């Protein structure tokens, strides 16, 4: 004999689940991927914003804190705090700018380069895990489609929009 609870569970199991539209699915996968990535880099003592800054500095060695603030869409004082954290961990070096002695040029330290190499390996494994349901062609197609959306939405390629939220949150 089936109990009322079992009958309810059977109905729930056979009921179609809401699927959501593309925007919802992007948000769902994005939140999941961001959380998993944070866990992975957390084992290195880093946060996703730390990783983004390391990538940006490695991509343009010698850039100023002000240029980072502009690209990230945050106030310069916020970047100072973020860079202080990376400097304290020995990952970033501030060097006097040769063009303007009032400013510092940012460079990765030897340890910063080593850690970023490790992050790249983690990021590659992370992407493989997130996209495991797709074959190579599907993955390339998804990437191309998402790049179109990024461009149409006016997002800065390679810069996570979450940095703008960092300036509005309280951080230690």
ZIUR-V508093 format. One record per run of one state. SS is the DSSP state (alpha for helix, beta for strand, coil for the rest). FROM is the first residue (numbers start at 0). LEN is the number of residues. If there is no record, write none. Layout:
BEGIN
[[SS;FROM;LEN] [SS;FROM;LEN]]
END
This chain:
BEGIN
[[coil;0;3] [alpha;3;11] [coil;14;7] [alpha;21;21] [coil;42;5] [alpha;47;12] [coil;59;3] [beta;62;2] [alpha;64;8] [coil;72;3] [alpha;75;13] [coil;88;3] [beta;91;5] [coil;96;7] [beta;103;5] [coil;108;1] [alpha;109;21] [coil;130;5] [alpha;135;17] [coil;152;10] [alpha;162;4] [coil;166;6]]
END
